[in-house]
Amino acid sequence: MSLPSLIFPIIIYLIAYLTGYLLYSRYKIETTSGRYETIDGLRGFLALGVFIHHAYIWYFFIHHGAWTSPKLYLYNQLGQTSVALFFMITSFLFVSKLIQSREKPFDWVYFFTSRICRLVPMYYVSIILLVIVVMQVSHWKLNVSIGEFLVSLFHLAAFTITTSPMLNACEETYRINSGVIWSLPFEWLFYFSLPLISLFLLKIKPSKFFLLISFLFILLYTLAHGVKIHHLISFGGGAVAPFLIRFPWAIKIAKSNYCSVIAIACLFVISLFPTSDKIGCKLAIITLFNIVALGNSVFGILKNNILKFLGEMAYSTYLLHGLLLFSVIQLGIGLEKIKGYSVLEYSLLIFSITPIVVLLSFFGFKYVEKPFMNQSKKISRYFQPNK
């Protein structure tokens, strides 16, 4: 038996939306209402899509003992396409910043400070939780030497840019957080590539220091991970809209109802592919993204305040949902017991977890992400006292 292909994710999205509505009504957090608000609305779908993707993988793992990509195309694309769109969002936002700074110096110190303040604090919170769960699974005993344990912690603290280790020789390390941190080294690869990319976009070139750092990081990353062309294509696809957005005719076409229909058609096409790596699927994803990035709200859906609210906390959702799934399914209920659940019982379990995912994500955003983001300018001034 398998989970329903369409009803299951729709119900999860509705539960998440209702939870977001209740939180938004109680805690007024300002949502984006500017130039890229459709991007924030899109984010509201993406991290939850990854959650649904992993909920299905857990179902297969419970019944077959294999942690593998979903056989149903829709569930696989909810994960893979969502991550590809996250990469495109990153590329779009920061290539746009470079283009907007074309005639003036680009503040590289602030850029890297803001990226550290944006990604590191919540990531470290998730790593602390990962360590706690690993030690719980290990019955609070060290299965390796202290030196090996600390080396593994170092690699995790460095966003697994060098390698992705097992912690304390715990085979469940990857599964505890659903392996979500695999995508973050790609984000850092893009950030550290920007000084080199800026050579083609900025009139005032970055200093030799930042160019050297950029080159060395790319070299280190390539030696450790090789080159994943399909992910580079995603970043490239996200860099198209920053150039098109300069033309009013392109924005006018993208915002038309015709393009809303095309965006929905792209979603249908994407669901027909087994993986997002296929070139036809990648072209559909790029088309969908660029329509949205140029301001299409898909009949107003992506401008919805609740979706933008969920989009604000997408990073916390991405990092925390795997930890929650493992804690409930394996530590809480137990694999043997949950194996006896019917499809309906398992679905109800995931439905009950969904509000907790949204609530934890809200707290992560409000009390970890947002405070550090607000401090990024102050911290960057510390390194540039004359500014």
Salt bridges, closest charged atoms under 4 A:
GLU37 OE2 - LYS303 NZ 3.98
GLU37 OE1 - LYS308 NZ 2.87
ASP40 OD1 - ARG43 NH1 2.52
GLU103 OE1 - LYS203 NZ 3.27
ASP107 OD2 - LYS387 NZ 3.67
ASP277 OD1 - HIS230 NE2 3.65
GLU369 OE1 - ARG118 NH1 2.43
